[in-house]
Amino acid sequence: MEKNEQKNHAIMIPYPLQGHVIPFVHLAMKLASKGFTITFVNTESIHHQITKSSHSTTSPTSDAGDDIFAEARKSGIDIRYSIVNDGFPLGFDRSLNHDQFFEGVLHVMSAHIDELVANTFKQSPPPTCLIADTFFVWSSMISNKYNLVNVSFWTEPALVFTLYYHLDLLKANGHFACIENRDDIIDYIPGVRAIEPKDMMSYLQASDISTVVHRIIFKAFQDVKKADFIICNTVEELEHETISALQEKQPTYAIGPIFPTGFTKSVVATSLWSESDCTQWLDTKPHGSVLYVSFGSYAHVSKIEIMEIANGLLLSGKKIKRDEVAEKISRVIGGKSNDDDELRKNIMEVKRKVENALSTVGSSEKNLNQFITDMGMKSKKKRSVANHIC
């Protein structure tokens, strides 16, 4: 292979949280199936949690030599697995010490990433691009230092991305970071239909914006504007206006849904928690009588706190009514009434669009292929410029 035909080698680094690791793994598998060499990077803590949870259902062996992609490589794809320190010892409880952990990710982790990227250049082929989670604040710095194509992967809907992306407009119009934020309709964000402030993310409704999470958001969305490409785990047909508006700012690709059919049976372990089955218990309860509350994979909720929530629901004397649930669903999927037929029709339309996007000629595949082509051209250009400088 000629020098200017160097194989694509992507270093992929998900944010060390469950909801970020899973889409990164599936994107890595997709890119590897298209000929990429992938170096996938998990933090030591995430690696330990994944291997511990997978061993709980198999065997209690040490996780020191475990490679979550070992089984996937049997299909012939080239995915290498690396582990990096996040700045804290393995025994440090990151969720109980949330702010301290995020401060470390903000200020310390980049030094460890820098060292890992340098070592990756000792491999063949050398890396050509960095695909990092949008919430990392150092992607442009690392990419520029090593002459890598800078790709920002956003694992959430494009709507959420573009609201953060346009924080300057929200501030200028008094809807964010003010002593008293306005509560009227927001109708000036490019690619976003009119929304109410109460429908924005909780971080954009907070009165205290000095938290470490806010500082990460501010820095990350300054840094993402330096990215060569932005890829979003969303469906173009569902967020066409938002994606189109972002494309006027930077090259942006809707490559979702990134999860393949049957992704829960993936050969790559991704869960930070061991699998539990409560179907037998559920079978003993009346139909529709169980309220499920998800606190995500990161929150620490004690038994006492769970009991407080349960007692609060009991003392309220209220039951969750079916029409209340339908109304919430209606707001999400665009229905204008609580009519079951309309809700079902809208849900089926969303389902159809997602299935079309996933087809071999759908937007997900088309946009991913276009991204690969554009990224390859950008990589060649970067190498050509570097060779001329040398």
C-alpha positions in Angstrom: 0.0 0.0 0.0 1.4 3.4 -1.0 2.1 5.9 1.7 -0.7 8.2 0.6 -3.1 5.2 0.7 -2.5 4.6 4.4 -5.2 2.5 6.1 -7.6 4.4 8.4 -6.7 3.9 12.1 -9.0 5.5 14.5 -8.3 6.0 18.2 -11.8 5.9 19.9 -12.3 7.3 23.4 -15.7 7.2 25.0 -16.6 9.3 28.0 -16.3 7.0 31.1 -20.1 6.6 31.6 -22.4 3.7 30.6 -24.5 5.6 28.1 -21.4 6.7 26.2 -19.4 3.4 26.2 -22.2 1.4 24.5 -22.6 3.6 21.3 -18.9 3.9 21.0 -18.5 0.1 21.0 -21.1 -0.3 18.3 -19.5 2.5 16.2 -16.1 0.9 16.6 -17.6 -2.4 15.3 -19.2 -0.7 12.3 -16.0 1.1 11.3 -13.9 -2.0 11.8 -16.2 -3.9 9.5 -15.5 -1.3 6.9 -11.8 -1.8 7.0 -10.7 0.5 9.8 -8.1 -0.4 12.3 -9.5 0.6 15.7 -7.8 1.3 19.0 -10.5 1.4 21.5 -9.7 3.1 24.8 -11.6 2.5 28.1 -10.5 3.9 31.5 -9.2 1.3 34.0 -12.3 1.9 36.1 -14.7 1.3 33.3 -12.8 -1.8 32.2 -12.8 -3.2 35.7 -16.6 -2.7 36.0 -17.3 -4.3 32.7 -15.2 -7.4 33.3 -16.4 -7.7 36.9 -20.1 -7.6 35.7 -19.4 -10.1 32.9 -17.6 -12.5 35.2 -20.4 -12.5 37.7 -22.4 -14.5 35.2 -19.5 -16.7 34.1 -16.4 -17.2 36.3 -14.8 -15.0 39.0 -11.4 -14.8 37.3 -9.1 -11.8 37.4 -9.8 -9.1 34.8 -6.2 -8.2 34.4 -5.8 -9.7 30.9 -9.4 -9.5 29.7 -10.0 -8.0 26.2 -13.6 -7.2 25.6 -13.1 -7.4 21.8 -11.4 -10.8 21.8 -14.5 -12.6 20.5 -15.3 -9.9 18.0 -11.8 -10.2 16.4 -12.5 -13.8 15.5 -14.6 -12.4 12.6 -11.4 -10.9 11.1 -11.9 -7.2 12.1 -8.9 -5.3 13.5 -9.9 -3.8 16.9 -7.2 -3.3 19.5 -8.1 -2.6 23.1 -6.2 -0.2 25.4 -6.8 0.9 29.0 -5.9 4.3 30.3 -5.8 5.8 33.8 -8.3 8.5 34.5 -6.2 10.1 37.2 -7.7 8.2 40.1 -6.9 4.8 41.8 -9.2 1.9 40.9 -10.7 1.8 44.4 -11.8 5.5 44.3 -15.6 5.7 44.2 -16.3 8.0 41.3 -20.0 8.3 41.7 -19.9 9.0 45.4 -17.2 11.6 44.7 -18.8 13.0 41.5 -17.4 16.5 41.5 -13.9 15.4 42.4 -14.0 12.7 39.6 -15.2 15.2 37.0 -12.5 17.7 38.0 -10.0 15.0 37.3 -11.5 14.2 33.9 -11.4 17.9 33.2 -7.9 18.7 34.3 -5.8 15.5 34.6 -7.0 12.8 32.2 -5.6 14.5 29.1 -2.0 13.8 30.2 -2.7 10.1 30.3 -4.5 10.3 26.9 -1.5 12.2 25.5 0.9 9.4 26.6 -1.4 6.7 25.2 -1.7 8.4 21.8 2.1 8.8 21.6 2.5 5.0 22.3 -0.1 4.2 19.6 2.1 5.7 17.0 4.5 2.8 17.6 1.9 0.5 16.1 1.2 -0.3 12.4 -0.6 1.3 10.8 -0.1 4.6 12.7 -3.3 6.3 13.8 -4.9 8.8 11.4 -7.8 10.1 13.4 -9.1 10.7 16.9 -12.8 9.9 17.6 -13.5 11.3 21.0 -16.7 12.0 23.0 -17.9 15.5 22.6 -17.8 16.1 26.3 -14.0 15.8 26.4 -12.4 19.2 26.4 -9.0 18.3 25.1 -9.8 16.7 21.7 -8.5 19.5 19.5 -5.3 19.8 21.6 -4.5 16.1 21.2 -5.5 16.0 17.5 -3.4 19.0 16.6 -0.4 17.8 18.5 -0.3 14.5 16.6 -1.7 15.7 13.3 -4.9 13.6 13.6 -8.2 14.2 12.1 -10.4 15.5 14.9 -13.8 13.7 15.0 -16.3 14.6 17.7 -18.9 11.8 18.4 -22.1 13.0 20.1 -24.0 10.0 21.5 -27.3 11.8 22.1 -30.0 13.5 19.9 -28.8 16.4 17.8 -31.4 18.7 19.4 -29.5 18.4 22.7 -26.2 19.1 20.9 -27.4 22.2 19.1 -28.9 23.7 22.3 -25.5 23.4 24.0 -23.8 24.5 20.8 -25.8 27.8 20.8 -25.3 28.7 24.5 -24.2 32.1 23.3 -27.6 32.8 21.8 -29.4 31.6 24.9 -27.2 33.9 27.0 -27.7 36.9 24.6 -31.4 36.5 24.7 -31.7 36.1 28.4 -32.7 32.5 28.5 -29.5 31.2 30.2 -26.9 32.4 32.7 -29.0 35.4 33.9 -30.0 36.4 37.4 -33.6 35.8 36.3 -33.8 33.8 33.1 -36.7 34.6 30.7 -39.5 32.0 30.6 -41.0 32.8 27.3 -40.7 30.8 24.1 -37.3 30.2 22.5 -37.6 30.5 18.8 -34.2 31.7 17.6 -32.0 28.6 17.7 -31.1 27.5 14.1 -32.7 24.2 13.2 -34.9 24.1 16.4 -38.6 24.7 16.4 -40.0 26.9 19.1 -39.6 25.4 22.5 -40.3 26.4 26.1 -37.4 26.9 28.6 -38.8 24.1 30.8 -38.3 21.7 27.9 -34.5 22.3 27.8 -32.0 20.1 29.5 -31.8 20.5 33.3 -28.3 22.0 33.1 -29.7 24.9 31.0 -32.4 25.5 33.6 -30.1 25.5 36.7 -29.5 28.7 38.6 -26.0 27.7 39.7 -23.9 27.4 36.6 -20.5 27.3 38.4 -20.6 23.5 38.8 -17.9 21.3 37.4 -20.5 19.8 34.9 -21.3 23.3 33.6 -17.6 24.1 33.2 -17.1 20.8 31.3 -20.1 21.7 29.0 -18.8 25.2 28.4 -15.3 24.1 27.5 -16.4 21.0 25.6 -18.7 23.1 23.3 -15.9 25.6 22.7 -13.6 22.8 21.8 -16.1 21.0 19.5 -16.2 24.0 17.2 -12.6 23.1 16.3 -13.5 19.6 15.2 -13.0 18.5 11.6 -16.2 16.4 11.7 -19.1 15.9 14.0 -21.0 12.6 14.0 -24.3 12.2 15.8 -26.1 9.0 17.0 -29.4 10.2 15.6 -31.6 9.5 12.7 -31.5 12.2 9.9 -35.2 11.7 9.1 -36.2 12.5 12.7 -33.9 15.5 13.1 -33.4 16.8 9.6 -33.9 20.5 10.3 -31.4 20.4 13.2 -28.8 18.4 11.3 -29.1 20.7 8.3 -28.6 23.8 10.5 -25.5 22.2 12.1 -24.1 21.3 8.7 -24.0 25.0 7.8 -21.6 25.5 10.8 -19.4 22.3 10.5 -19.4 19.0 8.6 -22.1 17.0 10.6 -23.3 13.5 9.9 -26.4 11.7 11.4 -25.2 8.1 11.5 -27.7 6.7 13.9 -29.2 4.6 15.2 -25.8 3.2 15.8 -27.2 0.2 17.7 -27.6 -2.9 15.4 -30.6 -5.2 15.6 -30.2 -7.6 18.5 -27.5 -5.4 20.1 -28.3 -6.7 23.5 -26.7 -10.0 22.5 -23.5 -8.4 21.4 -20.3 -10.4 21.6 -18.6 -7.4 23.2 -19.3 -6.9 26.9 -20.4 -3.3 27.6 -22.5 -3.4 30.8 -21.1 -1.9 34.0 -23.6 -3.9 36.0 -24.3 -7.6 36.2 -27.5 -8.7 34.6 -30.5 -9.3 36.9 -33.8 -10.9 36.1 -36.9 -9.9 38.0 -39.5 -11.5 35.6 -40.5 -14.0 38.2 -41.3 -11.3 40.7 -43.1 -9.2 38.1 -45.2 -12.2 37.2 -46.7 -12.2 40.7 -47.9 -8.6 40.3 -51.1 -7.4 38.7 -50.8 -6.1 35.1 -49.8 -2.5 35.0 -49.3 -2.2 38.7 -45.5 -1.7 38.9 -43.9 1.7 38.6 -40.3 1.5 37.2 -38.0 4.4 38.1 -34.5 4.4 36.4 -31.8 6.4 38.1 -29.3 5.5 35.4 -26.1 3.6 35.9 -24.2 6.3 37.8 -26.4 7.4 40.7 -25.9 5.9 44.1 -29.4 5.5 45.6 -29.5 3.8 49.0 -32.2 1.4 50.2 -33.4 4.1 52.6 -33.8 6.6 49.8 -35.7 4.1 47.7 -38.0 3.5 50.7 -38.5 7.3 51.1 -39.6 7.5 47.4 -41.9 4.6 47.8 -43.4 6.1 51.0 -43.8 9.4 49.3 -45.8 7.8 46.5 -47.9 5.9 49.0 -48.6 9.0 51.1 -49.5 11.0 48.0 -52.5 8.8 47.6 -52.2 9.3 43.9 -51.9 6.7 41.1 -50.2 7.2 37.8 -53.1 7.5 35.4 -53.0 6.0 31.9 -54.0 9.3 30.3 -51.2 11.1 32.1 -48.7 8.7 30.6 -50.3 9.1 27.2 -50.0 12.9 27.4 -46.3 12.7 28.1 -45.7 10.3 25.3 -47.8 12.6 23.0 -45.6 15.5 23.8 -42.5 13.5 22.9 -43.7 12.1 19.6 -45.7 15.0 18.3 -49.3 13.9 18.9 -51.8 16.7 19.6 -54.2 14.6 21.6 -54.3 11.6 23.9 -56.1 9.5 21.3 -54.7 6.0 21.2 -54.9 5.7 17.5 -53.0 8.9 16.9 -50.3 7.9 19.3 -50.0 4.5 17.7 -49.8 6.1 14.3 -47.0 8.5 15.3 -45.1 5.7 17.0 -45.3 3.5 13.9 -44.1 6.4 11.7 -41.1 6.8 14.0 -40.5 3.1 13.8 -40.7 3.2 10.0 -38.2 6.0 9.7 -35.7 4.3 12.0 -36.0 1.0 10.0 -35.5 2.9 6.8 -32.4 4.6 8.2 -31.0 1.2 9.2 -31.5 -0.4 5.7 -28.5 -0.9 3.4 -29.6 2.1 1.4 -30.8 4.2 4.3 -29.5 7.4 5.7 -27.5 5.8 8.5 -25.4 3.8 6.1 -25.2 6.5 3.5 -24.0 9.2 6.0 -21.5 6.9 7.6 -20.0 6.0 4.2 -19.9 9.7 3.3 -18.2 10.5 6.6 -15.6 7.8 6.0 -14.9 9.2 2.5 -14.6 12.8 3.7 -12.5 11.8 6.7 -10.1 9.8 4.5 -9.6 12.8 2.2 -9.0 15.1 5.2 -6.4 12.6 6.6 -4.6 12.5 3.3 -4.5 16.3 3.2 -3.1 16.5 6.7 -0.4 14.0 5.9 0.5 15.8 2.7 0.8 19.1 4.4 2.9 17.5 7.2 5.2 15.9 4.6 5.7 19.3 2.8 6.6 21.0 6.1 9.1 18.2 6.9 
